[in-house]
């Protein structure tokens, strides 16, 4: 009976206690979840220009937009207007707007390029062209600084009504 008890304790002891030899390898997985970063950050506004009273194109100071993109296929950024410059008191008095786009800087390997560098409205047409649109895009993830220059087209000085003319430029970004 003692001998049977000793065998049973030995079996229980071996089954209930860890082996002295143990595991030779172990693993534990670590995962980092990265959120989508797709954004266009505009500089502070409004941006003002004092017209010098002469004919011709009048450029506003270039404005730098910060573009954030971590999409694997890159992104497309579009700047556009829905109309030209409109007089703040007399909405039927308008002037054309021109948009010019350039890349100030871009992350290496992101492939940022300007697709449409310049465009303008043409309000003199029978069916006016109200939209000016410029575009840049990338082919891989990477941030960029895009420089947008807006130009006020004075047109005829004889019909340039005094006052403030305003236009809104809309910037959009989308993943490719």
Secondary structure, DSSP 8 states (H G I E B T S, - for coil): -HHHHHHHHHHHHHHHS--SS--S-------------EEEE---S-------S-SSEEE---EEEEEEE--TT-EEEEEE-SSSEEESS-TT-EE-EEEEEEEEEE-TTS--EEEE-EEE-BTTSSS-B---EEEEE-SSS--EEEEEEEEEE---GGG--SS-EE---EEEEEE-
